[in-house]
Amino acid sequence: MTTLQIFDSALCCSTGVCGVEVDQDLARFAADLDWIRRNGAQVERFNLAQEPMVFVNQPTVKAALERLGQSGLPLTLVNGELQCSGRYPSRDELAAWIGALPAKPAIRQETAALLQRSSTAACCSPAKGTSGESGGCC
């Protein structure tokens, strides 16, 4: 089993939905981590504000922080090896690291049925309005 360890900068929460503005990168990454867990990876996430000793006691992270400073955060280790620093990895990168196929967006059955109906319906309706004008968009 592949183990991913994420070392975040000092955050109030890891989801990005705290405060008045949503951090889109954090929200996307939280969803990506949920997906990667469902595909068999073990994920551990550490926050500098709440767990500073984990950063100090992990030699790869400590060395990266000494070299890069806080700009090196977030850091991503895969099976103990540094894979990414200074940004959150994409879902495709995560998938490659655990040997999974990248996820395609899922379309719910209701949405698929609506799309099917829309693609077979004509844009312009041949129906006439109540005052005799042609209906539809044309």
Residue, then its C-alpha position, 0 to 999 in steps of 0.5 A: m500500500t502506498t503511503l502519502q504524507i502531506f505536510d501543510s503550512a500553518l492552517c486553521c483547517s485542511t479543507g479550505v472552507c473555513g473563514v469567509e473565502v473558500d481556498q479553492d486549492l485546498a478544497r480541490f486537494a481535500a477532494d483529491l485526497d478523499w479520492i486517493r484514499r478510496n483508491g487504496a492509498q494511506v494518507e497522513r496529513f500534518n499541520l505545522a500549527q498543530e503538529p510542529m514536532v512531526f516536521v522536526n522529527q521527519p528528516t526529509v521534511k526537516a532538511a527541505l524546510e532548512r533548505l527552502g523555508q516555509s515556501g517549501l510547504p506544502l510538502t508531499l512524501v510518497n513512501g517517505e520520498l519527497q515528490c512535491s514541494g511548495r504546492y499541492p499535487s494534482r489528482d493526476e500526479l497522485a494517481a500516478w504515484i499510487g498506480a491508479l488511473p486518473a479519475k474522470p468526472a462522474i456524471r449522475q444518471e439524472t444528468a446523463a438522461l437530461l443531456q441525452r434528452s437535450s441532444t435529441a431535442a431540436c433547438c427551435s420549436p416549430a410550434k406557433g405562439t398564441s398570436g400566430e408568431s413562430g415559436g422557439c428561438c428562430 
